[in-house]
Amino acid sequence: MPYFFLPASLITAGCYGLVAWQLFRKANTKGVSLGISMLVLVALVLHTGLVGISVFGQGAVHLGFGNAVSLLLWLSALVYGLASLRYALPGVQAWVTALAAIGVLMPLIFPDARPVPFSNLPGFRAHLVISLLAFSLLFLAALQAIFMTAFEKRLHKGASAADLTGLPPLLTLEAVLFRLIWAGYILLTLALASGIFFSEEVFGKAIPLTHKTIFAVLSWIVFGVLLAGRQIWGWRGRLALRWTIFGFVLLLLAYVVSKFVIEILLHR
């Protein structure tokens, strides 16, 4: 890694962390909205450069555990920033930036020296981009579902109107949630299809049934059932939130946990 990678990573993590700290605070957040926006922009620009160096800057794609986590959280922060221009996602930004502050340090903790095989093939790169976008959208949906679950519990406990000032109605939050799920599900479908196509193109056979594939397919099934239940039976509320979180947990097992176990614990 270049000599400036460590200080740049620490500065980026500091920017994300400061934003998260300000957003987690109950008071005085309205007065720093412009400062928060500028810090997020600085962090995203720096993080973009760091991802470019660690993942794509060595002549091939390096997507070990540390780089994968950093890349996924960078893209999630970027997708959140773009989505928030159109849809209100209150309560999500603090968690996205807090996790991104950790993610940007992962390549330092878990350095990656092995390039991904066939990473220069266009089919692989297309599959990679689609998969990352699917994960990021469903990650934001899961954070939204967790926030809505907490929001709903506060309502049932009799939270005052002053405590909930500035928060959209639950129906509005739910509508945004399902837009995220639909977009993520379509991309997840394309990711699985492109994975099968890429595997047949390179290896001459369908994608192997690894832990990653099994958990990704299970996640796809869960989100498909959730969307079908929403359209046919009008699923909503706690049921929909639980299915959203469960579906993402399966996707997390596919993309992150399995990679951690294989690379960090088993050293494969």
PEJO-V289623 format. One record per residue. N is the residue number from 1. PSI is psi as a letter, one per 30 degrees, with the letter a starting at -180 (NA if undefined). D_CENTER is the distance of its C-alpha to the mean C-alpha in Angstrom with 1 decimal. Layout:
# PEJO-V289623
n;psi;d_center
N;PSI;D_CENTER
N;PSI;D_CENTER
This chain:
# PEJO-V289623
n;psi;d_center
1;k;25.0
2;l;26.8
3;f;28.5
4;f;26.4
5;e;23.1
6;e;23.5
7;e;24.6
8;e;22.1
9;e;19.2
10;e;21.0
11;e;21.5
12;e;17.9
13;e;16.9
14;e;19.8
15;e;18.8
16;e;15.3
17;e;17.2
18;e;19.9
19;e;17.8
20;e;16.1
21;e;19.7
22;e;21.1
23;e;18.7
24;f;19.2
25;k;22.9
26;e;24.7
27;l;27.4
28;g;27.8
29;f;24.4
30;e;25.9
31;f;28.0
32;g;25.3
33;e;23.1
34;e;24.3
35;e;23.9
36;e;20.3
37;e;19.6
38;e;21.5
39;e;19.8
40;e;16.3
41;e;17.8
42;e;19.4
43;e;16.4
44;e;14.4
45;e;17.6
46;e;18.2
47;e;14.8
48;e;15.2
49;e;18.5
50;e;17.5
51;e;14.9
52;e;17.8
53;e;20.2
54;e;18.5
55;e;16.9
56;f;19.2
57;g;22.2
58;g;24.4
59;f;25.6
60;l;23.0
61;k;19.4
62;j;18.7
63;h;15.7
64;a;16.6
65;e;14.5
66;e;14.5
67;e;13.7
68;e;11.0
69;e;9.1
70;e;10.2
71;e;9.2
72;e;5.6
73;e;5.5
74;e;8.2
75;e;6.9
76;e;4.3
77;e;7.7
78;e;9.7
79;e;8.6
80;e;9.0
81;e;12.3
82;e;13.5
83;e;12.8
84;f;14.5
85;f;17.5
86;e;18.2
87;k;16.8
88;k;17.2
89;i;14.1
90;k;16.1
91;f;15.1
92;e;11.3
93;e;11.8
94;e;13.5
95;e;10.8
96;e;8.1
97;e;11.1
98;e;12.4
99;e;9.6
100;e;9.6
101;e;13.3
102;e;13.1
103;e;10.8
104;f;13.3
105;f;16.1
106;e;15.0
107;f;16.9
108;e;19.9
109;e;19.8
110;i;19.1
111;k;20.7
112;k;20.5
113;f;23.9
114;k;23.6
115;l;22.6
116;k;21.0
117;k;24.0
118;g;24.5
119;f;21.7
120;f;24.1
121;k;24.5
122;e;23.3
123;e;22.3
124;e;20.0
125;e;18.3
126;e;17.9
127;e;16.4
128;e;14.0
129;e;12.9
130;e;12.7
131;e;10.7
132;e;8.0
133;e;8.1
134;e;8.3
135;e;5.4
136;e;3.3
137;e;6.2
138;f;6.7
139;e;4.0
140;e;5.9
141;e;8.8
142;e;8.9
143;e;9.0
144;e;11.6
145;e;13.4
146;e;13.8
147;e;15.1
148;e;17.3
149;e;18.7
150;e;19.7
151;e;21.1
152;e;23.1
153;e;24.5
154;e;25.7
155;e;27.4
156;f;29.1
157;g;30.3
158;h;31.9
159;k;29.9
160;l;31.9
161;e;31.2
162;e;31.1
163;f;28.2
164;g;26.2
165;k;27.3
166;f;25.0
167;k;22.6
168;l;22.7
169;l;24.2
170;e;22.3
171;e;23.2
172;e;21.5
173;e;18.3
174;e;18.6
175;e;19.2
176;e;16.1
177;e;14.1
178;f;15.8
179;e;15.4
180;e;11.6
181;e;12.4
182;e;15.1
183;e;13.2
184;e;10.4
185;e;13.4
186;e;15.6
187;e;13.2
188;e;12.8
189;e;16.6
190;e;17.1
191;e;15.1
192;e;17.3
193;e;20.3
194;e;19.8
195;e;19.4
196;e;22.7
197;e;24.4
198;e;23.4
199;e;24.6
200;e;27.8
201;e;28.4
202;e;28.1
203;f;29.3
204;g;31.4
205;l;29.8
206;l;26.9
207;k;23.7
208;l;24.6
209;i;23.8
210;l;21.8
211;e;19.7
212;e;16.5
213;e;18.1
214;e;19.5
215;e;16.3
216;e;14.5
217;e;17.7
218;e;17.9
219;e;14.5
220;e;15.8
221;e;19.0
222;e;17.7
223;e;15.7
224;e;18.9
225;e;21.2
226;e;19.3
227;e;19.7
228;e;23.2
229;e;24.0
230;e;22.9
231;e;25.1
232;e;28.1
233;g;28.4
234;h;26.5
235;k;24.1
236;a;22.6
237;b;22.5
238;e;21.7
239;e;21.9
240;e;19.2
241;e;16.9
242;e;17.7
243;e;17.1
244;e;13.6
245;e;12.8
246;e;14.8
247;e;13.2
248;e;9.7
249;e;11.6
250;e;13.3
251;e;10.3
252;e;9.3
253;e;12.9
254;e;13.0
255;e;10.5
256;e;10.7
257;e;13.6
258;e;16.0
259;e;15.5
260;e;16.3
261;e;19.3
262;e;20.6
263;e;20.4
264;e;20.8
265;e;22.9
266;f;24.8
267;h;24.9
268;NA;24.7
